[in-house]
Amino acid sequence: MSLQSTDPIADLLTRIRNAAMVGKTEVRVPTSKIKQTVAEQLVKNGYLVSAVVEDGKPRGTLVVTINKDGETPTFTELSRMSKPGRRMYANVTDIPNVKQGRGIVLISTSRGVMTGREAIKQRLGGELLLKVY
């Protein structure tokens, strides 16, 4: 039996949300390039502590540290915007502002995955992946 997800980003976000709700500080997920990139962007913007890839035989494991022991997670909500059944795209002028600038939106552009602010600076639009605050 295969445990292949049709939406790897949604699977990653759900595992992180569920682990944070029950008080876990770390979650392990099968790795892929997009999961690794999304996790690295969340670390870069201060929503996660770290994201490290451990090598494995068929596939590696992405170890995501949500917060340190005794601390609360730095995010309130992680939600997927674009889904396999309904893709959401935005021009540079239509990139949403999350919680009046207190949150971020991750966008998949022609130059890689970046935050909404970075995409606006580089004058790029793309697919709206997720929003975090």
C-alpha positions in Angstrom: 0.0 0.0 0.0 1.4 3.4 -1.0 1.0 6.5 1.2 1.3 8.9 -1.7 -0.5 12.2 -1.1 -2.1 14.1 -4.0 -1.1 17.4 -2.4 2.3 17.3 -0.7 2.2 20.9 0.6 -1.2 20.4 2.2 0.0 17.2 3.8 3.1 19.0 5.2 1.0 21.8 6.6 -1.5 19.4 8.1 1.2 17.4 9.8 2.8 20.6 11.2 -0.6 22.0 12.4 -1.5 18.7 14.1 1.8 18.3 15.8 1.6 21.9 17.1 -1.9 21.4 18.5 -0.9 18.3 20.6 2.2 20.0 21.9 4.9 18.2 19.8 8.1 20.2 18.9 9.1 18.1 15.9 7.5 16.4 13.0 9.0 14.0 10.4 7.6 13.8 6.8 8.8 12.1 3.6 10.8 14.7 1.8 10.4 16.3 -1.6 11.9 19.4 -3.2 8.7 21.5 -2.8 8.2 20.4 0.9 11.9 21.3 1.6 11.6 24.7 -0.1 8.3 25.6 1.7 9.8 24.5 5.1 13.0 26.5 4.4 10.9 29.6 3.6 9.0 29.2 6.9 12.3 28.9 8.8 13.7 31.9 7.0 10.7 34.0 8.0 10.7 32.8 11.7 7.6 30.6 11.8 9.6 27.4 12.3 12.9 26.7 14.1 14.6 24.4 11.6 14.0 22.1 8.7 16.7 19.4 8.1 16.8 16.6 5.5 17.9 13.1 6.7 19.0 10.7 4.0 17.1 7.4 3.8 17.1 4.4 1.5 14.1 4.9 -0.7 13.5 8.5 0.2 14.8 10.9 2.7 13.0 12.4 5.7 12.4 16.0 6.3 12.6 16.8 10.1 10.8 20.0 10.9 11.3 21.5 14.3 8.2 23.6 15.1 9.4 25.2 18.4 11.8 24.7 21.2 10.8 22.8 24.4 8.5 24.8 26.6 7.7 27.5 24.0 4.5 28.0 22.0 4.5 27.9 18.2 5.1 31.2 16.5 2.2 30.8 14.0 -1.5 30.9 14.7 -2.7 29.5 11.3 -1.2 27.7 8.4 -3.5 27.4 5.5 -3.2 26.2 1.9 -4.5 28.7 -0.7 -4.1 27.0 -4.1 -5.4 23.4 -4.2 -5.1 20.7 -6.9 -8.8 21.1 -7.7 -8.7 24.9 -7.8 -5.4 26.7 -8.5 -5.1 30.3 -7.5 -2.8 32.7 -9.4 -2.1 36.4 -8.8 -0.4 39.2 -10.7 2.1 41.3 -8.8 -0.7 43.9 -8.2 -3.1 41.2 -6.8 -0.8 39.6 -4.2 -2.8 39.5 -1.0 -1.7 41.2 2.2 -2.1 38.8 5.2 -3.4 40.2 8.5 -2.3 43.8 7.5 1.3 42.7 7.0 1.7 40.6 10.1 1.5 37.3 8.1 3.1 36.1 4.9 1.9 34.5 1.7 4.2 32.1 -0.1 4.1 32.3 -3.9 5.6 29.9 -6.5 7.1 32.2 -9.2 9.2 31.6 -12.2 12.2 32.3 -10.0 11.3 29.9 -7.2 9.2 30.0 -4.1 9.2 33.3 -2.3 7.2 35.5 0.0 4.7 38.0 -1.3 6.9 40.9 -0.3 9.9 39.5 -2.2 7.7 38.8 -5.3 6.4 42.4 -5.2 10.0 43.7 -5.0 11.0 41.6 -8.0 7.7 42.4 -9.9 6.7 38.8 -10.2 3.3 37.0 -9.9 2.6 33.3 -9.6 0.7 30.6 -7.9 -0.5 31.4 -4.3 0.7 28.4 -2.3 -0.1 29.2 1.4 -0.6 31.9 4.0 0.8 31.9 7.5 0.2 34.2 10.5 
